[in-house]
């Protein structure tokens, strides 16, 4: 089982990026997905999560209205569309997959069963 995150890069403040997260070895239709990020010198924090079917999504207050999470189960891929980026969004972004019908809150790291390697997003002012 492998989870691969990609799509990071460097953008100016106000710009956009779309991160992708591809799951191999398992059907994404059996997993919830979440995105977390870790800025330099800080702990990893929750960004967004989406349910197995994509019908429910959740966001940290800091990104609500600017980021959008989605998943395409047919492609075994999830996405994080990031708009109106700010310098404080600079971080390594990690995607996680959490098996359906398991305990644990979507905003808690330990609830996730698989993690991608992280992709760096840098936003300059």
Secondary structure, 3 states (H helix, E strand, C coil): CEEEEECCEEEECCCCEEEEEEEECCCHHHEEEEEEEECCCCCCEEEEEECCCCCCEEECCCCCCCEEEEEEHHHCEEEEEECCCCHHHCEEEEEEEEECCCCCCCCCHHHCCEECCCEEEEEEC
